[in-house]
Amino acid sequence: MSTLILIDLDGTVLNTPHFEAWRNTALKIGGTELTRNEYIDHIAGRPRMEGASRLLELKRDVQGQGALHSLSASELSAYKQNEFQRLCVGTELFSDALRLLQRIDDARQPVIFYTASQNAADLFDITLHQSAFSLTQPKTVSQQSANQKRVELFKQLIGTRAAMDVHLIDDSPYAADLACRLGIHAWQIRRNQGEPRANDPRVSILSSLDEFMLPR
């Protein structure tokens, strides 16, 4: 059976403003700062409701956050979604992601894109159209459901393949570590070297998707 590449959309392929939307939500509703490292460690790559719950938990002991804690996770999630919709108008593909997509398409390499975001699939279609690039092979985007854990999603995507025949690329250190624990070859894209990196020594670190070599 041929190898399979699994590629995260948000932050890996799409330069989406999820961090900015969560940061603005924390500031405008609770008057508290959410750092990029906090976002990556606790919120990135997770469904929106889980992200809202984690934000509330993360800032639970911060003094003066009564406004933030007076909201439910669903109310916080809805505010973040409105903020994201306002900011996502200029979303683009990362240039190195576009080049990787071209290489994957030229090689007819099996690939599945995955996301926890309800917005990413549509944004992917829009940005592909804007880039004037179209995949010649069918495009599969798998949406992580609200109650589905990331490990369950990865197992679903692997299917009947051996984990050693699967390669995964994600900007989240959490996702890369998890993939390694399942026996998947994991790659973390870290375009900003100040961002957290995966803990598992088996994770390969990329500063650009141009560095990723397609599996043979």
Backbone hydrogen bonds, N-H to C=O, Kabsch-Sander energy under -0.5 kcal/mol:
donor,donor_aa,acceptor,acceptor_aa,energy
4,L,165,D,-2.2
5,I,110,P,-1.9
6,L,167,H,-3.2
7,I,112,I,-2.3
8,D,169,I,-2.4
9,L,114,Y,-1.7
11,G,14,L,-2.6
12,T,9,L,-1.0
13,V,9,L,-2.1
14,L,9,L,-3.0
15,N,92,E,-2.8
16,T,14,L,-1.7
18,H,16,T,-0.5
21,A,17,P,-2.3
22,W,18,H,-2.6
23,R,19,F,-3.0
24,N,20,E,-2.6
25,T,21,A,-2.0
26,A,22,W,-2.4
27,L,23,R,-2.2
28,K,24,N,-3.3
29,I,25,T,-2.3
30,G,25,T,-0.6
30,G,26,A,-1.3
31,G,26,A,-0.5
31,G,27,L,-1.0
32,T,26,A,-1.8
35,T,33,E,-0.6
39,Y,35,T,-2.3
40,I,36,R,-2.6
41,D,37,N,-2.5
42,H,38,E,-2.3
43,I,39,Y,-2.4
44,A,39,Y,-3.0
46,R,43,I,-1.6
51,G,47,P,-2.6
52,A,48,R,-2.4
53,S,49,M,-2.2
54,R,50,E,-2.5
55,L,51,G,-2.2
56,L,52,A,-2.2
57,E,53,S,-2.2
58,L,54,R,-2.9
59,K,55,L,-2.0
60,R,57,E,-1.1
62,V,59,K,-1.2
65,Q,62,V,-1.0
69,H,65,Q,-2.3
70,S,66,G,-1.1
71,L,68,L,-1.2
76,L,72,S,-2.3
77,S,73,A,-2.5
78,A,74,S,-2.1
79,Y,75,E,-2.0
80,K,76,L,-2.3
81,Q,77,S,-2.2
82,N,78,A,-2.0
83,E,79,Y,-2.2
84,F,80,K,-2.8
85,Q,81,Q,-2.5
86,R,82,N,-1.6
87,L,83,E,-1.6
88,C,84,F,-2.1
90,G,87,L,-0.7
91,T,88,C,-1.9
94,F,13,V,-2.4
98,L,94,F,-2.1
99,R,95,S,-1.7
100,L,96,D,-1.9
101,L,97,A,-2.7
102,Q,98,L,-1.8
103,R,99,R,-2.0
104,I,100,L,-2.7
105,D,101,L,-2.5
106,D,102,Q,-2.6
107,A,103,R,-1.8
108,R,104,I,-0.5
108,R,105,D,-0.9
109,Q,104,I,-2.2
112,I,5,I,-2.4
113,F,140,T,-2.8
114,Y,7,I,-2.2
115,T,142,S,-1.8
123,L,119,N,-2.1
124,F,120,A,-2.7
125,D,121,A,-1.9
126,I,122,D,-2.4
127,T,123,L,-2.9
128,L,124,F,-2.3
129,H,125,D,-2.2
130,Q,126,I,-2.4
131,S,127,T,-1.7
132,A,128,L,-0.5
132,A,129,H,-1.1
133,F,128,L,-1.6
140,T,138,P,-0.5
141,V,139,K,-0.5
142,S,113,F,-3.4
143,Q,141,V,-0.5
144,Q,115,T,-3.2
144,Q,142,S,-0.6
148,Q,145,S,-1.4
153,L,149,K,-2.0
154,F,150,R,-2.5
155,K,151,V,-2.2
156,Q,152,E,-2.1
157,L,153,L,-2.4
158,I,154,F,-2.4
159,G,155,K,-1.9
161,R,158,I,-1.9
165,D,162,A,-2.2
166,V,163,A,-1.8
167,H,4,L,-2.8
168,L,185,H,-3.0
169,I,6,L,-2.5
170,D,187,W,-2.2
176,A,172,S,-2.1
177,D,173,P,-2.5
178,L,174,Y,-2.1
179,A,175,A,-2.4
180,C,176,A,-2.0
181,R,177,D,-1.8
182,L,178,L,-1.0
182,L,179,A,-0.7
183,G,180,C,-1.6
184,I,179,A,-2.3
185,H,163,A,-0.5
185,H,166,V,-2.3
186,A,184,I,-0.7
187,W,168,L,-2.4
188,Q,204,S,-2.7
189,I,170,D,-1.5
189,I,187,W,-0.5
190,R,188,Q,-0.6
190,R,206,L,-3.6
193,Q,191,R,-0.6
195,E,192,N,-2.0
203,V,200,D,-1.8
204,S,186,A,-2.5
206,L,188,Q,-3.2
211,E,208,S,-1.7
212,F,209,L,-1.2
214,L,212,F,-0.5
